């Protein structure tokens, strides 16, 4: 059974930084899997924030380019999202996603709140 567990969320002031982690279990973590971070703000649809695919290629939403970085450590079965220069509009629940074969898996989410 595949499980994804996110951590690292919290309350941070504008301009601050957070690093989110997503640990995968139940699978042999592999760089072949596409991993992504999504977020959902109240009253809005879930949106892709960043993704990393086979070979290490990354993709970012325009709103976070230059501020967020996605990277993975296959030895630790973990994918990270480093978030810098945070803005109030980054406030949302952040979800980890793994695309394995034809299936997609989600974590339970971690709340990020950017506020002074």
ChimeraX commands (.cxc) that place a marker at each C-alpha (Angstrom):
marker #1 position 0.00,0.00,0.00 radius 0.5
marker #1 position 1.46,3.31,-1.10 radius 0.5
marker #1 position 1.46,6.07,1.48 radius 0.5
marker #1 position 2.68,9.64,1.21 radius 0.5
marker #1 position 3.17,11.69,4.36 radius 0.5
marker #1 position 3.82,15.42,4.17 radius 0.5
marker #1 position 5.38,17.55,6.86 radius 0.5
marker #1 position 7.00,20.93,7.30 radius 0.5
marker #1 position 4.05,23.24,7.03 radius 0.5
marker #1 position 3.32,26.00,9.50 radius 0.5
marker #1 position 2.90,29.70,10.02 radius 0.5
marker #1 position 5.52,31.99,8.54 radius 0.5
marker #1 position 5.81,35.72,7.98 radius 0.5
marker #1 position 5.87,37.18,4.47 radius 0.5
marker #1 position 9.37,36.88,3.03 radius 0.5
marker #1 position 10.11,33.82,5.12 radius 0.5
marker #1 position 10.98,30.27,4.11 radius 0.5
marker #1 position 9.70,26.77,4.70 radius 0.5
marker #1 position 10.76,23.36,3.49 radius 0.5
marker #1 position 8.09,20.76,2.95 radius 0.5
marker #1 position 8.91,17.05,2.94 radius 0.5
marker #1 position 6.98,14.12,1.53 radius 0.5
marker #1 position 8.04,10.65,2.57 radius 0.5
marker #1 position 6.81,7.73,0.50 radius 0.5
marker #1 position 6.31,4.22,1.83 radius 0.5
marker #1 position 5.02,1.04,0.31 radius 0.5
marker #1 position 6.96,1.54,-2.89 radius 0.5
marker #1 position 10.51,1.28,-4.09 radius 0.5
marker #1 position 11.16,4.97,-4.56 radius 0.5
marker #1 position 12.53,5.60,-7.98 radius 0.5
marker #1 position 13.49,8.55,-10.08 radius 0.5
marker #1 position 11.21,7.04,-12.71 radius 0.5
marker #1 position 8.21,8.23,-10.77 radius 0.5
marker #1 position 6.85,11.67,-11.38 radius 0.5
marker #1 position 6.40,13.52,-8.11 radius 0.5
marker #1 position 4.61,16.76,-7.59 radius 0.5
marker #1 position 3.47,19.31,-5.08 radius 0.5
marker #1 position 0.00,20.78,-5.37 radius 0.5
marker #1 position -1.83,23.31,-3.26 radius 0.5
marker #1 position -5.40,24.24,-2.56 radius 0.5
marker #1 position -6.48,27.51,-1.03 radius 0.5
marker #1 position -9.94,27.99,0.49 radius 0.5
marker #1 position -12.56,28.34,-2.22 radius 0.5
marker #1 position -10.09,27.57,-5.00 radius 0.5
marker #1 position -9.26,24.55,-7.09 radius 0.5
marker #1 position -6.22,22.44,-6.40 radius 0.5
marker #1 position -3.32,23.58,-8.55 radius 0.5
marker #1 position 0.07,22.22,-9.51 radius 0.5
marker #1 position 2.91,24.05,-7.81 radius 0.5
marker #1 position 5.93,22.04,-8.93 radius 0.5
marker #1 position 6.78,18.67,-10.37 radius 0.5
marker #1 position 9.86,16.56,-10.95 radius 0.5
marker #1 position 9.97,13.74,-13.48 radius 0.5
marker #1 position 12.29,11.04,-14.63 radius 0.5
marker #1 position 15.73,12.43,-15.31 radius 0.5
marker #1 position 15.25,15.24,-12.85 radius 0.5
marker #1 position 13.43,17.67,-15.07 radius 0.5
marker #1 position 11.35,20.12,-13.10 radius 0.5
marker #1 position 8.35,22.26,-13.82 radius 0.5
marker #1 position 6.92,25.17,-11.82 radius 0.5
marker #1 position 3.81,27.25,-11.76 radius 0.5
marker #1 position 4.54,30.78,-12.95 radius 0.5
marker #1 position 3.52,32.16,-9.59 radius 0.5
marker #1 position 6.34,30.34,-7.77 radius 0.5
marker #1 position 9.16,30.35,-10.33 radius 0.5
marker #1 position 12.36,31.66,-8.83 radius 0.5
marker #1 position 11.05,31.22,-5.28 radius 0.5
marker #1 position 10.30,27.50,-4.92 radius 0.5
marker #1 position 12.52,24.52,-5.64 radius 0.5
marker #1 position 11.46,20.89,-5.87 radius 0.5
marker #1 position 14.04,18.16,-5.38 radius 0.5
marker #1 position 14.15,14.52,-4.37 radius 0.5
marker #1 position 16.33,12.14,-2.41 radius 0.5
marker #1 position 15.65,8.64,-3.65 radius 0.5
marker #1 position 17.75,7.08,-0.89 radius 0.5
marker #1 position 15.37,8.61,1.66 radius 0.5
marker #1 position 12.20,8.03,-0.35 radius 0.5
marker #1 position 11.56,11.72,-0.01 radius 0.5
marker #1 position 10.65,14.65,-2.20 radius 0.5
marker #1 position 11.03,18.20,-0.93 radius 0.5
marker #1 position 9.66,21.63,-1.71 radius 0.5
marker #1 position 11.89,24.50,-0.64 radius 0.5
marker #1 position 9.81,27.65,-0.46 radius 0.5
marker #1 position 11.51,31.03,-0.19 radius 0.5
marker #1 position 10.24,34.61,-0.28 radius 0.5
marker #1 position 6.82,33.42,0.76 radius 0.5
marker #1 position 3.82,35.62,0.11 radius 0.5
marker #1 position 0.37,35.69,1.70 radius 0.5
marker #1 position -1.06,34.30,-1.54 radius 0.5
marker #1 position 0.99,31.14,-0.99 radius 0.5
marker #1 position -1.28,30.28,1.91 radius 0.5
marker #1 position -2.90,26.91,1.20 radius 0.5
marker #1 position -2.91,23.24,2.04 radius 0.5
marker #1 position -0.01,21.65,0.19 radius 0.5
marker #1 position -0.32,18.10,-1.09 radius 0.5
marker #1 position 2.26,15.66,-2.33 radius 0.5
marker #1 position 1.44,13.54,-5.36 radius 0.5
marker #1 position 3.10,10.49,-6.87 radius 0.5
marker #1 position 2.34,9.18,-10.35 radius 0.5
marker #1 position 3.22,5.50,-10.46 radius 0.5
marker #1 position 2.23,3.65,-13.57 radius 0.5
marker #1 position -1.36,4.57,-14.26 radius 0.5
marker #1 position -2.15,5.46,-10.65 radius 0.5
marker #1 position -1.89,8.67,-8.73 radius 0.5
marker #1 position -1.40,8.82,-4.99 radius 0.5
marker #1 position -1.94,11.72,-2.61 radius 0.5
marker #1 position -0.78,12.61,0.85 radius 0.5
marker #1 position -3.04,14.06,3.51 radius 0.5
marker #1 position -1.74,17.60,3.06 radius 0.5
marker #1 position 0.11,20.10,5.22 radius 0.5
marker #1 position -1.09,23.62,5.97 radius 0.5
marker #1 position 1.08,26.58,5.02 radius 0.5
marker #1 position 0.00,29.97,6.29 radius 0.5
marker #1 position 1.86,33.13,5.33 radius 0.5
marker #1 position 0.82,36.02,7.51 radius 0.5
marker #1 position 2.25,38.82,9.60 radius 0.5
marker link #1:1,2 radius 0.2
marker link #1:2,3 radius 0.2
marker link #1:3,4 radius 0.2
marker link #1:4,5 radius 0.2
marker link #1:5,6 radius 0.2
marker link #1:6,7 radius 0.2
marker link #1:7,8 radius 0.2
marker link #1:8,9 radius 0.2
marker link #1:9,10 radius 0.2
marker link #1:10,11 radius 0.2
marker link #1:11,12 radius 0.2
marker link #1:12,13 radius 0.2
marker link #1:13,14 radius 0.2
marker link #1:14,15 radius 0.2
marker link #1:15,16 radius 0.2
marker link #1:16,17 radius 0.2
marker link #1:17,18 radius 0.2
marker link #1:18,19 radius 0.2
marker link #1:19,20 radius 0.2
marker link #1:20,21 radius 0.2
marker link #1:21,22 radius 0.2
marker link #1:22,23 radius 0.2
marker link #1:23,24 radius 0.2
marker link #1:24,25 radius 0.2
marker link #1:25,26 radius 0.2
marker link #1:26,27 radius 0.2
marker link #1:27,28 radius 0.2
marker link #1:28,29 radius 0.2
marker link #1:29,30 radius 0.2
marker link #1:30,31 radius 0.2
marker link #1:31,32 radius 0.2
marker link #1:32,33 radius 0.2
marker link #1:33,34 radius 0.2
marker link #1:34,35 radius 0.2
marker link #1:35,36 radius 0.2
marker link #1:36,37 radius 0.2
marker link #1:37,38 radius 0.2
marker link #1:38,39 radius 0.2
marker link #1:39,40 radius 0.2
marker link #1:40,41 radius 0.2
marker link #1:41,42 radius 0.2
marker link #1:42,43 radius 0.2
marker link #1:43,44 radius 0.2
marker link #1:44,45 radius 0.2
marker link #1:45,46 radius 0.2
marker link #1:46,47 radius 0.2
marker link #1:47,48 radius 0.2
marker link #1:48,49 radius 0.2
marker link #1:49,50 radius 0.2
marker link #1:50,51 radius 0.2
marker link #1:51,52 radius 0.2
marker link #1:52,53 radius 0.2
marker link #1:53,54 radius 0.2
marker link #1:54,55 radius 0.2
marker link #1:55,56 radius 0.2
marker link #1:56,57 radius 0.2
marker link #1:57,58 radius 0.2
marker link #1:58,59 radius 0.2
marker link #1:59,60 radius 0.2
marker link #1:60,61 radius 0.2
marker link #1:61,62 radius 0.2
marker link #1:62,63 radius 0.2
marker link #1:63,64 radius 0.2
marker link #1:64,65 radius 0.2
marker link #1:65,66 radius 0.2
marker link #1:66,67 radius 0.2
marker link #1:67,68 radius 0.2
marker link #1:68,69 radius 0.2
marker link #1:69,70 radius 0.2
marker link #1:70,71 radius 0.2
marker link #1:71,72 radius 0.2
marker link #1:72,73 radius 0.2
marker link #1:73,74 radius 0.2
marker link #1:74,75 radius 0.2
marker link #1:75,76 radius 0.2
marker link #1:76,77 radius 0.2
marker link #1:77,78 radius 0.2
marker link #1:78,79 radius 0.2
marker link #1:79,80 radius 0.2
marker link #1:80,81 radius 0.2
marker link #1:81,82 radius 0.2
marker link #1:82,83 radius 0.2
marker link #1:83,84 radius 0.2
marker link #1:84,85 radius 0.2
marker link #1:85,86 radius 0.2
marker link #1:86,87 radius 0.2
marker link #1:87,88 radius 0.2
marker link #1:88,89 radius 0.2
marker link #1:89,90 radius 0.2
marker link #1:90,91 radius 0.2
marker link #1:91,92 radius 0.2
marker link #1:92,93 radius 0.2
marker link #1:93,94 radius 0.2
marker link #1:94,95 radius 0.2
marker link #1:95,96 radius 0.2
marker link #1:96,97 radius 0.2
marker link #1:97,98 radius 0.2
marker link #1:98,99 radius 0.2
marker link #1:99,100 radius 0.2
marker link #1:100,101 radius 0.2
marker link #1:101,102 radius 0.2
marker link #1:102,103 radius 0.2
marker link #1:103,104 radius 0.2
marker link #1:104,105 radius 0.2
marker link #1:105,106 radius 0.2
marker link #1:106,107 radius 0.2
marker link #1:107,108 radius 0.2
marker link #1:108,109 radius 0.2
marker link #1:109,110 radius 0.2
marker link #1:110,111 radius 0.2
marker link #1:111,112 radius 0.2
marker link #1:112,113 radius 0.2
marker link #1:113,114 radius 0.2
marker link #1:114,115 radius 0.2
marker link #1:115,116 radius 0.2
view
